[in-house]
Amino acid sequence: MKFMKSLLGLFSTAMLMPALAFADDAPTLSSGDTAWMLVATVLVLFMTIPGLSMFYGGMVRSKNALSTFVQLFAITSLMTILWVVIGYSIAFGGEGAYWGGLDKMFLKGVTVDSLSGTIPETVFMVFQMTFAIITPALIVGAFAERMKFSAMLIFMSLWLIIVYAPITHWVWGDGGWLGGKGILDFAGGTVVHINAGIAGLVAAIVLGKRKGYGKTAMPPHNLTYTIIGASMLWVGWFGFNAGSELAADNVAGMAMAVTQIATAAAALTWMFAEWIFHGKPSGLGIASGAVAGLVAITPASGAVGPMGAIAIGAASGFLCYLSATKLKQMLGYDDSLDAFGVHGIGGIVGALLTGVFASTSLGGAGFGDGIESIAGQVSVQALGVGATLIYTGVVTFILLMILKLTIGLRVSEDVEVEGLDTGEHDERAYILN
């Protein structure tokens, strides 16, 4: 009798094994991962408001300070709604090569119980929303002090849907073609920074230079704001990079470490470069260098080690310094706050060097070893850079030209002279005597 009971028990267990194995494979909620991602999401939102607002707001002239804050606040609100309505679905809704479809419009199927890996899908959706907020917000730095508020809102809306969301799917979405090629973009060097930087460069060229640019001094009105804003960006960026692991684990820990290391290396490199070429180190310089390092380490943060981080930080600090000073002056475009010089160039440098320093032989996370492997990965990185440059550049140009020929892009000359604070919002950030 005991033998029969034991035999029946073994038979029952054997029958249940497939079901148990399936249950083990099903995603389960991790409270630790969820807690970390809630914090990371708040940190990334903190990067835009107040971080980027302070950073950009301090660099413009006093008559345009309030308008810069208003633009970023409005972008934060507008991108939130658009992400819920359609952006999230295009980026993460399906398994197409080029876009995710419309199945998740209005967050259809995103419920309190749905998961994305080990965290609630709602948390993943809002985390990605904060990326969709800061990316168009970065573009503001290129056309600061001269775009109409109404045109800015329409342009940013179209740009999110037609440019940002599809490129996000290419790299991070299920079935995305660049992700399938093996591109390494841990936290958004291509998706966020190259994307925004190229769009900013096109916007600066299409709008033209600010009145008096090159003839009239246009110094930042409050560099204390700018350095405080850069400090907020530095702190918030840990959510940006370490949060992109979507888990509280060892990769997130290394991402945090290399983010700090690369940022410090870039800040020092820009400072010393300016000291050598200009004669004195400036607050704007060291703050800009820090942001350049943050940008460049973003795609690499889940793949490289500390020595790679130093190299990437130093390279980005020096090359972004040259871009924001020498290249801009040589080519003559008016990138008001160096959105392209820091984010575009920094993103390209970071994306390409990710392919170099991801090798285990160089202290990276082991995506390949040897010259052939490194060359292969760099070629994939270059493909991603090139595809983003072409697609973003062309579509951004088309969108801006349509708006220029219809409602107009630029404020009137009188408004530009008076300042956008009064001309666009009938307010002033400062009472002028």
C-alpha positions as CSV (number, residue, x, y, z in Angstrom):
1,M,0.0,0.0,0.0
2,K,2.8,2.4,0.9
3,F,4.5,1.5,-2.3
4,M,1.4,2.4,-4.4
5,K,1.0,5.7,-2.6
6,S,4.7,6.6,-3.3
7,L,4.2,5.6,-6.9
8,L,1.1,7.8,-7.3
9,G,3.0,10.7,-5.6
10,L,5.9,10.4,-8.1
11,F,3.4,10.2,-11.0
12,S,1.5,13.3,-9.8
13,T,4.8,15.2,-9.4
14,A,5.9,14.2,-12.9
15,M,2.6,15.4,-14.4
16,L,3.0,18.8,-12.6
17,M,6.6,19.4,-13.7
18,P,5.8,21.1,-17.0
19,A,3.3,23.4,-15.3
20,L,5.8,24.2,-12.5
21,A,8.5,24.9,-15.1
22,F,6.2,27.2,-17.0
23,A,5.3,29.0,-13.8
24,D,9.0,29.5,-13.0
25,D,9.5,31.1,-16.5
26,A,6.7,33.5,-16.1
27,P,7.7,37.0,-15.0
28,T,7.2,37.8,-11.4
29,L,7.1,41.1,-9.6
30,S,10.3,42.1,-7.7
31,S,9.6,44.7,-5.0
32,G,13.3,45.6,-4.9
33,D,13.5,46.2,-8.7
34,T,10.2,48.1,-8.5
35,A,11.4,50.4,-5.7
36,W,14.6,51.2,-7.5
37,M,12.8,52.0,-10.8
38,L,10.3,54.3,-9.0
39,V,13.3,56.2,-7.7
40,A,15.1,56.2,-11.1
41,T,11.9,57.5,-12.8
42,V,11.7,60.4,-10.5
43,L,15.4,61.1,-11.0
44,V,15.0,61.3,-14.8
45,L,12.0,63.6,-14.5
46,F,14.1,65.7,-12.1
47,M,16.7,66.1,-15.0
48,T,14.2,68.1,-17.1
49,I,12.3,70.0,-14.4
50,P,14.1,71.5,-12.7
51,G,17.6,70.4,-13.9
52,L,17.6,71.3,-17.6
53,S,15.3,74.3,-17.0
54,M,18.0,75.8,-14.7
55,F,20.8,74.8,-17.0
56,Y,19.3,76.4,-20.1
57,G,17.5,79.2,-18.2
58,G,20.8,80.5,-16.8
59,M,22.5,80.5,-20.2
60,V,20.0,82.7,-22.1
61,R,19.7,86.5,-21.7
62,S,17.6,87.8,-18.8
63,K,14.8,88.9,-21.2
64,N,14.3,85.2,-22.3
65,A,14.9,83.4,-19.1
66,L,11.2,82.9,-18.1
67,S,10.3,81.8,-21.7
68,T,12.9,79.1,-21.5
69,F,11.5,77.7,-18.3
70,V,7.9,77.9,-19.7
71,Q,9.0,76.0,-22.9
72,L,10.5,73.2,-20.9
73,F,7.5,73.0,-18.5
74,A,5.1,72.9,-21.4
75,I,7.1,70.2,-23.2
76,T,7.0,68.1,-20.0
77,S,3.2,68.4,-19.9
78,L,2.6,67.9,-23.6
79,M,5.0,65.0,-24.1
80,T,3.3,63.2,-21.1
81,I,-0.1,63.2,-22.8
82,L,1.3,62.3,-26.2
83,W,3.3,59.4,-24.8
84,V,0.1,58.0,-23.2
85,V,-2.0,58.5,-26.3
86,I,0.3,57.2,-29.0
87,G,4.0,57.5,-28.3
88,Y,4.3,54.5,-26.0
89,S,2.5,52.3,-28.5
90,I,4.7,53.3,-31.4
91,A,7.9,52.7,-29.4
92,F,6.9,49.6,-27.4
93,G,3.6,48.3,-28.7
94,G,4.6,45.5,-31.1
95,E,7.3,43.6,-32.8
96,G,7.7,45.4,-36.1
97,A,11.2,46.3,-37.4
98,Y,10.4,50.0,-37.7
99,W,7.6,50.8,-35.3
100,G,5.5,49.2,-32.6
101,G,2.1,49.8,-34.1
102,L,-1.0,51.2,-32.5
103,D,-2.2,48.3,-30.3
104,K,-1.3,50.1,-27.1
105,M,-2.8,53.5,-27.9
106,F,-4.3,55.2,-24.9
107,L,-2.3,52.6,-22.9
108,K,-4.7,49.8,-23.9
109,G,-3.7,46.6,-22.0
110,V,-1.5,48.5,-19.6
111,T,-3.1,47.5,-16.3
112,V,-2.3,47.4,-12.6
113,D,-1.3,43.8,-13.0
114,S,0.7,43.9,-16.3
115,L,4.4,43.4,-15.9
116,S,7.5,44.5,-17.9
117,G,10.1,42.0,-16.8
118,T,10.1,42.2,-13.0
119,I,8.5,45.6,-12.6
120,P,5.0,46.9,-13.3
121,E,4.4,47.9,-16.9
122,T,3.1,51.2,-15.6
123,V,6.5,52.0,-14.0
124,F,8.3,51.0,-17.2
125,M,5.9,53.2,-19.2
126,V,6.5,56.2,-17.0
127,F,10.2,55.6,-16.9
128,Q,10.3,55.7,-20.7
129,M,8.0,58.7,-20.7
130,T,10.7,60.7,-18.9
131,F,13.1,59.9,-21.7
132,A,10.4,61.1,-24.2
133,I,10.2,64.3,-22.2
134,I,13.8,65.2,-21.9
135,T,14.8,64.4,-25.6
136,P,12.7,67.1,-27.2
137,A,13.5,69.4,-24.3
138,L,17.2,69.2,-25.2
139,I,16.4,70.6,-28.7
140,V,15.3,73.9,-27.1
141,G,18.9,74.7,-26.5
142,A,19.6,75.0,-30.2
143,F,16.9,77.5,-31.1
144,A,16.6,79.3,-27.7
145,E,15.6,83.0,-27.8
146,R,13.9,83.0,-31.3
147,M,11.2,80.3,-31.9
148,K,7.5,81.1,-31.5
149,F,5.9,79.3,-28.6
150,S,3.0,78.0,-30.8
151,A,5.3,76.7,-33.5
152,M,7.5,75.0,-30.8
153,L,4.5,73.1,-29.4
154,I,3.4,71.8,-32.8
155,F,6.9,70.9,-33.9
156,M,7.7,69.0,-30.7
157,S,4.4,67.1,-30.9
158,L,5.0,66.0,-34.5
159,W,8.7,65.3,-33.7
160,L,7.9,63.0,-30.8
161,I,5.5,60.9,-32.9
162,I,7.3,60.8,-36.2
163,V,11.0,60.8,-35.1
164,Y,11.5,60.0,-31.4
165,A,9.1,57.1,-31.0
166,P,10.1,55.2,-34.1
167,I,13.8,55.5,-33.4
168,T,13.2,54.3,-29.8
169,H,11.5,51.2,-31.3
170,W,14.4,50.6,-33.7
171,V,16.8,50.4,-30.8
172,W,14.8,49.2,-27.8
173,G,11.5,47.9,-29.1
174,D,10.7,44.2,-29.6
175,G,11.8,43.3,-33.2
176,G,13.5,46.7,-33.7
177,W,15.9,46.5,-36.6
178,L,18.9,48.2,-34.9
179,G,18.4,46.2,-31.8
180,G,18.4,43.1,-34.0
181,K,21.7,44.2,-35.6
182,G,23.2,44.2,-32.1
183,I,23.6,47.9,-31.4
184,L,24.7,48.8,-27.9
185,D,22.8,51.8,-26.6
186,F,22.2,51.1,-22.9
187,A,20.5,54.3,-21.9
188,G,20.0,56.5,-25.0
189,G,23.2,57.8,-26.7
190,T,21.6,57.2,-30.1
191,V,17.9,57.4,-29.1
192,V,18.2,60.5,-27.0
193,H,21.3,62.5,-27.6
194,I,22.3,62.0,-31.2
195,N,18.6,62.3,-32.0
196,A,18.1,65.6,-30.2
197,G,21.5,67.0,-31.2
198,I,20.9,66.5,-34.9
199,A,17.4,67.9,-34.6
200,G,18.8,70.9,-32.8
201,L,21.4,71.5,-35.4
202,V,18.8,71.4,-38.2
203,A,16.5,73.7,-36.2
204,A,19.3,76.2,-35.6
205,I,20.1,76.4,-39.3
206,V,16.5,76.6,-40.5
207,L,15.6,79.3,-38.1
208,G,18.7,81.3,-38.7
209,K,20.9,83.3,-36.3
210,R,19.6,85.4,-33.5
211,K,19.5,89.1,-34.3
212,G,22.9,90.6,-33.6
213,Y,24.6,87.2,-33.3
214,G,28.4,87.6,-33.9
215,K,28.1,91.3,-33.5
216,T,26.5,91.9,-30.2
217,A,27.6,90.2,-26.9
218,M,25.1,87.6,-25.7
219,P,26.5,86.4,-22.4
220,P,24.5,84.1,-20.1
221,H,22.5,86.1,-17.6
222,N,23.0,83.8,-14.6
223,L,25.7,81.2,-14.6
224,T,24.9,80.3,-11.0
225,Y,21.6,78.9,-12.3
226,T,23.5,77.0,-15.0
227,I,25.9,75.3,-12.6
228,I,23.0,74.4,-10.3
229,G,21.2,73.0,-13.3
230,A,24.3,71.0,-14.3
231,S,24.6,69.6,-10.8
232,M,20.9,68.5,-10.9
233,L,21.5,66.8,-14.3
234,W,24.6,65.0,-12.8
235,V,22.6,63.7,-9.9
236,G,19.5,62.8,-12.0
237,W,21.6,61.0,-14.6
238,F,22.1,58.1,-12.2
239,G,18.5,57.3,-12.7
240,F,18.9,57.7,-16.5
241,N,21.9,55.3,-16.7
242,A,21.7,52.9,-13.8
243,G,17.9,52.9,-14.1
244,S,18.1,51.6,-17.7
245,E,19.1,48.2,-16.4
246,L,15.5,48.0,-15.2
247,A,16.7,46.1,-12.1
248,A,18.6,46.7,-8.9
249,D,21.6,44.5,-9.7
250,N,25.3,44.4,-10.4
251,V,25.0,45.9,-13.9
252,A,23.1,48.9,-12.4
253,G,25.9,49.3,-9.9
254,M,28.6,49.4,-12.6
255,A,26.5,51.8,-14.7
256,M,26.4,54.1,-11.7
257,A,30.1,53.9,-11.2
258,V,31.1,54.5,-14.8
259,T,28.7,57.4,-15.0
260,Q,30.4,59.2,-12.2
261,I,33.9,58.4,-13.5
262,A,33.2,59.5,-17.1
263,T,31.5,62.7,-16.0
264,A,34.4,63.8,-13.7
265,A,36.9,63.0,-16.5
266,A,35.0,65.1,-19.0
267,A,34.5,68.0,-16.7
268,L,38.3,68.1,-16.0
269,T,39.2,67.7,-19.6
270,W,37.0,70.6,-20.8
271,M,38.2,72.8,-17.9
272,F,41.9,72.2,-18.7
273,A,41.4,72.5,-22.5
274,E,39.7,75.9,-21.9
275,W,42.5,76.9,-19.5
276,I,45.1,76.1,-22.1
277,F,43.4,77.6,-25.1
278,H,41.5,80.5,-23.5
279,G,43.7,81.3,-20.6
280,K,41.3,80.8,-17.7
281,P,38.9,78.0,-16.6
282,S,35.2,79.0,-16.5
283,G,32.2,77.8,-14.6
284,L,30.3,77.4,-17.9
285,G,33.1,75.3,-19.2
286,I,33.4,72.8,-16.4
287,A,29.6,72.5,-16.2
288,S,29.4,71.9,-20.0
289,G,32.2,69.4,-19.8
290,A,30.3,67.5,-17.1
291,V,27.2,67.3,-19.3
292,A,29.3,66.2,-22.3
293,G,30.7,63.3,-20.2
294,L,27.2,62.3,-19.0
295,V,26.0,62.3,-22.6
296,A,29.0,60.2,-23.9
297,I,28.8,57.5,-21.2
298,T,25.1,57.1,-21.6
299,P,25.2,54.4,-24.4
300,A,28.2,52.7,-22.8
301,S,27.1,52.6,-19.2
302,G,25.9,49.0,-19.2
303,A,28.9,47.7,-21.2
304,V,32.2,49.3,-20.2
305,G,34.5,49.3,-17.2
306,P,36.1,52.2,-15.2
307,M,39.1,52.6,-17.5
308,G,36.8,52.8,-20.5
309,A,34.8,55.4,-18.7
310,I,37.8,57.6,-18.2
311,A,38.7,57.3,-21.9
312,I,35.2,58.1,-23.0
313,G,34.9,61.0,-20.6
314,A,38.2,62.5,-21.6
315,A,37.5,62.1,-25.4
316,S,34.0,63.7,-25.1
317,G,35.2,66.5,-22.9
318,F,37.9,67.6,-25.4
319,L,35.9,66.9,-28.6
320,C,32.7,68.6,-27.3
321,Y,34.8,71.6,-26.3
322,L,36.2,71.9,-29.8
323,S,32.7,71.5,-31.3
324,A,31.1,74.1,-29.1
325,T,33.9,76.7,-29.7
326,K,35.9,76.0,-32.9
327,L,33.5,74.1,-35.1
328,K,30.5,76.3,-34.4
329,Q,32.6,79.4,-35.1
330,M,34.1,77.9,-38.3
331,L,30.7,76.8,-39.8
332,G,28.8,79.9,-38.5
333,Y,25.6,78.3,-37.3
334,D,23.9,79.7,-34.2
335,D,23.4,76.8,-31.8
336,S,22.4,79.0,-28.9
337,L,23.2,76.8,-26.0
338,D,25.3,74.2,-27.8
339,A,22.7,71.4,-28.0
340,F,24.4,69.9,-31.0
341,G,27.9,70.6,-29.7
342,V,27.4,68.8,-26.5
343,H,24.6,66.3,-27.1
344,G,25.1,65.6,-30.8
345,I,28.8,65.3,-30.8
346,G,28.9,63.8,-27.3
347,G,26.3,61.2,-28.3
348,I,28.3,60.2,-31.5
349,V,31.6,60.0,-29.6
350,G,30.0,57.8,-26.9
351,A,28.1,55.6,-29.4
352,L,31.3,54.8,-31.4
353,L,33.6,54.4,-28.4
354,T,31.0,52.0,-26.8
355,G,32.0,49.6,-29.6
356,V,35.6,49.9,-28.6
357,F,35.5,49.7,-24.8
358,A,32.8,47.0,-24.5
359,S,35.5,44.4,-25.0
360,T,36.3,42.3,-21.9
361,S,40.0,42.7,-22.7
362,L,39.5,46.4,-22.0
363,G,37.5,46.0,-18.8
364,G,34.1,46.0,-20.5
365,A,31.1,43.7,-20.0
366,G,32.2,41.1,-22.6
367,F,30.4,41.8,-25.8
368,G,33.4,40.7,-27.7
369,D,37.2,40.4,-27.7
370,G,39.8,41.0,-30.3
371,I,40.3,43.5,-33.1
372,E,37.8,41.8,-35.4
373,S,35.1,41.8,-32.8
374,I,35.7,45.4,-31.8
375,A,35.7,46.5,-35.5
376,G,32.4,44.6,-36.0
377,Q,30.8,46.2,-33.0
378,V,32.0,49.7,-34.0
379,S,30.6,49.2,-37.5
380,V,27.2,48.3,-35.9
381,Q,27.4,51.4,-33.8
382,A,28.3,53.5,-36.8
383,L,25.3,52.1,-38.6
384,G,23.0,53.3,-35.8
385,V,24.7,56.7,-35.8
386,G,24.3,57.1,-39.5
387,A,20.7,55.9,-39.7
388,T,19.8,58.3,-36.9
389,L,21.6,61.2,-38.5
390,I,19.9,60.7,-41.8
391,Y,16.4,60.0,-40.6
392,T,16.3,62.6,-37.9
393,G,17.9,65.2,-40.1
394,V,15.6,64.8,-43.1
395,V,12.4,64.4,-41.2
396,T,13.2,67.3,-38.8
397,F,14.0,69.5,-41.8
398,I,10.7,68.6,-43.5
399,L,8.6,69.3,-40.3
400,L,10.3,72.7,-39.8
401,M,9.9,73.8,-43.4
402,I,6.2,72.9,-43.3
403,L,5.7,75.0,-40.2
404,K,7.9,77.8,-41.6
405,L,5.8,78.0,-44.7
406,T,2.4,77.9,-42.9
407,I,2.3,79.4,-39.4
408,G,5.9,80.6,-39.3
409,L,8.7,79.5,-36.9
410,R,10.3,82.7,-35.7
411,V,9.0,85.5,-33.4
412,S,8.9,89.0,-34.9
413,E,11.9,91.2,-34.8
414,D,10.2,93.4,-32.3
415,V,9.5,90.5,-30.0
416,E,13.1,89.2,-30.3
417,V,14.5,92.6,-29.4
418,E,12.1,93.0,-26.5
419,G,12.5,89.5,-25.3
420,L,10.3,86.4,-25.4
421,D,9.3,86.7,-21.7
422,T,7.2,89.8,-22.5
423,G,6.5,89.2,-26.2
424,E,5.3,85.6,-25.9
425,H,4.1,85.4,-22.3
426,D,3.5,89.0,-21.1
427,E,5.6,88.4,-18.1
428,R,9.1,89.0,-16.8
429,A,11.5,86.8,-14.9
430,Y,13.2,90.0,-13.6
431,I,11.9,93.5,-12.9
432,L,14.1,95.8,-14.9
433,N,14.6,99.4,-13.6
